[in-house]
Amino acid sequence: MGDGVVDDPQTGDPLPAAGCGDGVAQGAEPCDGADLRGSLTCTAFDYSGSEAVSCLPTCAAFDLSSCTGPMPTCGNGNAQQREQCDGSDLDGATCVTLGYSSGALSCRATCSFDVTGCTSP
């Protein structure tokens, strides 16, 4: 892929990040379990709420589903600045690029990924 994601040679699907699940964010992982590479709250992602950020189980992105108070640009249909998505604009992301095996990725009203439609790897 050229984006640091290692693909399964037989299926072409991205494999989970090396070491994902060991609780230590390393390499291209933005996070791994409770290791968020620092103490992050939603305000670090331009939300007005100060809720804690967590990590997706695939270690591919932060889970911002608990964040409230959308960013100033959220809702205009264009993923920009620190938004993961905006409306139908998923900024090229899919369940597969986030490390899931398949499914339908969607966007929450707060411009964060909704992975409830994704199938675990």
Backbone torsions as a table, in degrees:
resi	resn	phi	psi	omega
1	MET	NA	-29.3	-180.0
2	GLY	84.5	1.9	-177.7
3	ASP	-110.5	16.6	179.3
4	GLY	88.4	-4.5	178.4
5	VAL	-89.8	133.2	178.6
6	VAL	-91.0	128.8	-178.5
7	ASP	-97.1	146.1	173.5
8	ASP	-65.6	124.9	-176.4
9	PRO	-64.4	-22.6	-178.8
10	GLN	-90.1	-39.2	-176.5
11	THR	-102.8	-21.8	-176.4
12	GLY	82.3	-4.2	179.2
13	ASP	-76.3	147.9	178.2
14	PRO	-65.5	141.0	175.2
15	LEU	-91.5	153.0	176.0
16	PRO	-57.5	150.2	-179.9
17	ALA	-56.2	141.1	178.7
18	ALA	-57.2	128.9	179.3
19	GLY	84.9	-1.9	-179.3
20	CYS	-60.0	130.3	179.7
21	GLY	101.7	-4.4	179.6
22	ASP	-89.3	-0.6	176.9
23	GLY	81.8	7.2	-179.7
24	VAL	-126.3	115.1	176.8
25	ALA	-70.8	120.7	-178.1
26	GLN	-144.7	160.4	-179.7
27	GLY	59.1	-130.0	-177.1
28	ALA	-83.5	-3.7	179.9
29	GLU	-67.1	125.3	174.4
30	PRO	-73.7	-22.0	-178.1
31	CYS	-162.2	165.4	175.4
32	ASP	-156.7	109.0	-176.8
33	GLY	61.0	-126.2	-179.9
34	ALA	-83.1	-8.8	178.8
35	ASP	-82.5	102.4	-178.7
36	LEU	-102.8	16.8	-176.2
37	ARG	57.2	40.5	-178.4
38	GLY	130.2	167.1	179.8
39	SER	-86.0	107.0	-176.0
40	LEU	-111.1	141.3	169.9
41	THR	-123.0	172.6	-178.7
42	CYS	-59.7	-27.8	179.3
43	THR	-62.9	-25.0	177.3
44	ALA	-66.7	-18.1	179.6
45	PHE	-109.7	22.4	175.7
46	ASP	71.1	19.7	171.9
47	TYR	-86.3	156.6	179.2
48	SER	-83.1	-24.6	177.7
49	GLY	-76.3	152.9	-178.0
50	SER	-109.2	31.3	179.4
51	GLU	-65.7	159.1	178.2
52	ALA	-75.2	145.0	175.7
53	VAL	-92.2	148.0	174.4
54	SER	-125.7	-174.8	-176.7
55	CYS	-116.5	139.8	173.1
56	LEU	-63.6	149.6	-178.6
57	PRO	-63.8	-14.0	179.0
58	THR	-89.9	-4.0	-179.1
59	CYS	63.3	17.5	-175.8
60	ALA	-92.9	-19.0	-177.5
61	ALA	-163.8	163.4	174.7
62	PHE	-75.7	147.0	174.1
63	ASP	-93.9	108.3	-177.5
64	LEU	-103.3	15.8	-174.6
65	SER	-63.6	-22.0	179.2
66	SER	-85.8	-7.3	-176.5
67	CYS	-72.1	140.9	178.6
68	THR	-123.8	169.8	179.4
69	GLY	68.4	79.1	-174.2
70	PRO	-54.9	157.2	178.3
71	MET	-63.7	159.9	-178.0
72	PRO	-58.3	-31.9	-177.2
73	THR	-94.2	-4.4	-177.8
74	CYS	-65.0	133.6	177.4
75	GLY	106.3	-1.0	-179.8
76	ASN	-93.5	2.4	176.6
77	GLY	83.8	1.4	179.1
78	ASN	-124.7	118.5	177.1
79	ALA	-68.7	119.1	-177.9
80	GLN	-148.4	169.1	-177.7
81	GLN	52.1	-123.9	-176.0
82	ARG	-97.2	11.1	177.9
83	GLU	-70.1	138.2	173.5
84	GLN	-76.7	-31.7	-177.3
85	CYS	-162.2	172.6	175.2
86	ASP	-156.7	110.2	-176.6
87	GLY	62.3	-125.9	179.2
88	SER	-86.3	-5.7	177.6
89	ASP	-82.3	100.9	-179.5
90	LEU	-94.1	11.2	177.7
91	ASP	53.0	37.9	176.9
92	GLY	83.2	-4.4	-177.5
93	ALA	-79.1	149.7	173.0
94	THR	-139.5	171.8	175.1
95	CYS	-58.0	-40.4	-177.8
96	VAL	-66.0	-42.7	-179.5
97	THR	-68.7	-18.8	176.6
98	LEU	-91.8	6.7	174.0
99	GLY	95.6	3.8	176.6
100	TYR	-88.1	162.8	-177.1
101	SER	-79.2	-29.3	178.9
102	SER	-172.5	-172.8	175.8
103	GLY	118.8	-177.0	-177.8
104	ALA	-114.5	109.7	176.6
105	LEU	-78.8	141.4	175.5
106	SER	-136.6	-179.6	-175.3
107	CYS	-121.4	134.2	176.6
108	ARG	-77.7	162.7	178.0
109	ALA	-62.0	-18.9	178.8
110	THR	-91.7	12.1	177.5
111	CYS	64.2	36.8	172.0
112	SER	-122.3	155.3	-178.0
113	PHE	-63.1	140.0	170.7
114	ASP	-109.7	104.5	-175.9
115	VAL	-97.0	11.4	-178.5
116	THR	-62.7	-22.2	178.0
117	GLY	-91.3	3.2	-179.9
118	CYS	-91.0	147.0	179.2
119	THR	-96.2	130.7	-179.0
120	SER	-58.5	147.6	-178.5
121	PRO	-66.0	NA	NA
